[in-house]
Amino acid sequence: MKSYTLLSLSLLALVAVAGCGKKETGDWITVPLTKNTYYESQRDFSVQQLDILVLNQSALEFKLDINAGDVITYAWNVEMQNPELLTIEFHGHTERVGDEPGTVMFYKTHKGAQEQGALVAPFSGIHGWYLKNDSDEDIRIKLQVAGFFKKAD
């Protein structure tokens, strides 16, 4: 996986949007803006490449703080002898207040050596990956993420 993949995709999207103002011949049919099509973010755009160490026979949660409606794109991969021994759960949850239950949503759970995708956060809170390494080797997951987020503690 090239380290510039997400940045390239982001730049391609900006070029496509910039081309929207170009004058063309012919008539245009104006289509009304639909719900959940456009979001304006209060956060700065961020591009990060991260190495996440997951020790053998252990698990951890890698978390991002994302506001409702904000978007991330991501890609990660790992080199290990048996990728079926890595379980990944991509999910999001709200912060709990007092004794009240929080809200959780599971986006994808699978085993394997790679994944890529995009997320429009359905609510503000913690969004990220639970990574469970059932192998006998320590592994490093290489994550690339771009969008409107900050790394959570």
Secondary structure, 3 states (H helix, E strand, C coil): CCCCHHHHHHHHHHHHHHHHHCCCCCCCCCCCCCCCCCCCCCCCCEEEEEEEEECCCEEEEEEEEECCCCEEEEEEEECCCCHHHEEEEEEEECCCCCCCCCCEEEEEEEECCEEEEEEECCCCEEEEEEEEECCCCCEEEEEEEEECCEECC
